[in-house]
Amino acid sequence: MPKEIISTDNAPQAIGPYSQAVKTGNLIFISGQIPLDPKTGDIVDGSIEDQATQVLKNIESICEAAGHGLEDIVKITIFLTDLGNFAIVNEVMKGYFKEPYPARATVEISALPLGVNVEIEAIVSTNG
């Protein structure tokens, strides 16, 4: 099945050998996004709320570049360096997602790239 690469300047460029997103069939796989400001390339300092908000803005920009929105996301995986931030990230997500919510997994890991506290990857359905 052919792959289509999706990229936008409104989300951070990849910091390694991967694409922002790849479309294949009726699915778009958005690579893990960290709280990088796409305009400056700097990590968003501040609270876990600030970091999660920037991550979701980045995901939203990639969705838009693919002609879709957050409502088309069917699965999210959240990586946290402190599972104690689970409830805080839930509150941030409520500002971006409405029912029916996407399926989700949240995993605590020891470290994330560039020392950030949250990374989120997503799968989008184009069957909207």
N, C-alpha and C positions, 0 to 999 in steps of 0.2 A: 504494500500500500504506500503511495507517495506521501512525503512529508512536506508541509509548508511551514516555513519559519516565520514567526510573528515577532516583530520588534518595533519599539517606539522610543523616541527621545524623552517621552513623558514618564518613563520609569528608568531606574538605574541600568546601565549597561552591564552585561555579565562580567564578573570578576574572574572568570576562568573559561575553559573551553566548553561552553554550553550556550544554549539559546535562551532568550527570555521566555519564549513559549514555542511549542511545536503543535501544529494541527495535523491530525491524521484521522481519516474517516470523519465521524461526527463528534470527535472529541478534541479539545485543546488542552494540552498539558502545560501549565504555567510553572516554571522553575521556582524553587524556593526564593522568596523575596525577603530581604532584610531591610532594616530601617535606614536606607541610604536616600538622601535627598537627590533626585535626579538632576536638579539644576546645578548643584555644587559638588556632588559626589561625596559629600561628607556624611558621616553617621549622625543621625538625629540623636543628640544628647537629651537627657532628661528621663522622665518617668517611663515605666513600662507602658502606660497609656499613650504617651507621645510616640514611643517606638512602634507599638501595635497599630496606631493610627497611620503612621507613615507607611508601614508594610501594606495595609489595606488600600491606601491610596495608590501605591505602586501596582498592586494587583488589579485595581479598578482601571488604571490607565492601560494596562496590557489587555484587559478584557475589551475596552473601548477600541483599541487598535485592531482587534480581531472582529469588530462589529457586534460585540455582545456586551452584556452588563453583569454586574454581580449576581443578579437574579438567575443567571444561566449557570452559575457554579453548582455542580452536583456533589463535589467532594473536596474537603479541605483537610490538610494535615498541618498541625501546629507543633512547632518545636520550641520548647521553653528551657532555659537554663535553670529555672526555679519553678517547680510546679505550684509553688505558693502563689504565683501570679495568675493561676488559672481563672479565678473569679474576676479579676481585673480585665483580663483579655476578653472574657465573656461579655462584660459590660461594653467594651469598645465595639465588639462584633455586633451587638444589638443596634448600634447606630448605623451599621452598613448593611445588615441582612434582615429581611422580613420573612415570615413564614410563607411557604414551607422552607425551612432551613436546609442547607446542604448537609450531607453526611459528614462526619468529622472524627478525626482522631487527634489526641493531644499527647505528646511524648516529652518527657523530661530527658535532656541530654546534658553531658558534662560541659560542652562548649559549642559555640557557633562561630562562623567566620567573622573576623574583625572584632571579636569580643562583644558582639551584640547579645541581647537577651531573648530575642524572639525571631523566628523565621517561619514563614507560612508558604506552602505550596498549594496549588489548586488545580482541579480538573473542571473544565467547562464543557457543557453539552451544547452542540450547535442545533439541536432539534427543537429549541425553545418553543 
